[in-house]
Amino acid sequence: MIEIKLNTDELRLMSLFQSITSATARDCIVDGRMDRVIFVVNKGQMGLAIGKGGATIKQLQNVVAKKVELVEFSEDPVEFIRNMLNAEMVSDVKLSDRPDGTKQAVVTVDARKKGAVVGREGRNAEKARLLAKRYFQITNVLIVSPEQQGTGYSRVSM
């Protein structure tokens, strides 16, 4: 497992997250570009973090005054990527080593759901890229639809 260094702001947010939600955050990323805070929660704690009807997460968003996004952690990179991109919409995730020695993930989704998986302004794709690199040294996450595979990949998140 890689070591993740957190700054005082991130540690403060994690402490706040735990006091409001009672769930354990294992990581926190303040994404200034997308004006959000991403928390990685331990497996099985998503329900606790979200709260009944989303009440807990709404309370947290009000306190931090930013959009809060949650991802359930998994030791398995494929499952972790599915968790980041809405598992129900992901058909397949394939990991591969590229000729330059880096790793990439190719995520296959239904063409009709691709926009939802990528997210507005590519937010979800960017989140997947950030976290896949942070935890598993996966430098590239491609989101493709079956029809595109004959015409080459569309690079959604570089």
N, C-alpha and C positions, 0 to 999 in steps of 0.2 A: 504494500500500500504506500502511496506517495504521501509526503508530508505537505500539508496545506497550512500556510502562514496567514493568520488573520490580523488585521489592524485593530486598533482600539474601537473604532466605529463599528466594525463588524462584530466584535465581541460584545459590545453594548447592545446591538440589535439582536444578537442571539439570546442574550440574557433576557431582554424584553420579550422576545418571541416565546421563550420558555415560561416566563411568568404569566403571560396572557393566555397561552394555549395549553399549557401543561404537557406539550409534546416536546420531544428532544430534537433540536436542530443540530445536524452534524456539520453544517457549513452555511455560510451566508455570503452572498455576492451583491454588492451595491453596484448596479449597472446604471451609471450616469447617462450613458448614451440613450437608453430606452426609458430612463426615469422610473426605475423599478428596483425592488429588492427581491432577490431569489433566495429562498431557504431550501436546503436539502434536508429532508426529515428522515428519520429512521424508518425502516420497513415496518408497515403495520400501523403507523401513527398519523396517516393522512386524515382520517376521520376526526381524530382528536384535534388536529391542527385547524381543520376547516370549521368544526363546530356545527351544531344543529342549524340547518338552513343557512350555513355560511356565516353565522353570527360572530364566531371567534375571529375568523380571518378579516371580516369587515372592521371589527374593533381594532385589530392590529393595523390595518391600513389607515384608519383614522389617526392612530397614535403616531405612526411613522410618516404620515402625509405623503405616501408614495404607493404605487401599485405593488402589491405583494404577490409573488408567484411561488408555488410550492412544487417540489419534485420529490417523489419517494425514492430513496436510495436503493441500489442493488449492487451487490458485488459482481454481478454478471453484466458486462458492458452492453450486451444486446437488450437485456431487460431494462437497464437503466435508460438507454436511448428511447425505448418504447415508452417508459414512464414520462420522459420529458416531452414527447411528441403526441401524447394521447394514444395509448395502447390500442384502443378500439379501432382507430383509423389506420394503423400501421399494418400492412400485410406481411412485410418481411424486413429483416435487418441483416445485412451481410457485412462482415468485417474482412478487410483484406490488407495485405502489406503492399505498399506501392514500391516501384523500382528505386525510388530515392531513399527507401528505408522508413518512411513515415507510414502511419496507419490511416485507413479511411473506413468510414461506415457508409454503406449505400442503403438508404431507407426507401422501400417501395410502398407507395400509397395509391389508392384509387384516384384517378384523375379528377373525379368530381369532389374529392375531399382534400385535394392538394393545398388549396388556398387556406383551408382551416388548419391543416397541419403546419404549414409554413408560418401562418399568423400574419396579422397586420404589420406591414413594414418589415416582415421577416423576423418578428420577435421570437417565435418559437424555434425557428431554425437557428437563430443566433444563440439562444439559450442552450440548445443541444450542442452547438459547436463549442461554446464556452465550457460547459460541464464535461463533455466527452474528452476534451483536451486536458482539463484540470485533473480528472480522475483516471483516465486510461490512455493518455498521450495519443488520442485519436485526433489528428490534425485537420481532417476534412470530413464533413458530413454532407452527403449528397442526398437530396430528396427527389425521387423519380417516380414516374407513373409508368405502368406497363407499356402503354403505347409509345412512350419515348425511347424505350430501350433499343429499338431498332435504329433510331435516329441519333443515338448518342445521349449522354446524360445532360440534364440541365443543372447547372451549378446554382444551387439556391443559397447555400450558406458558405461563403468563403470569407 
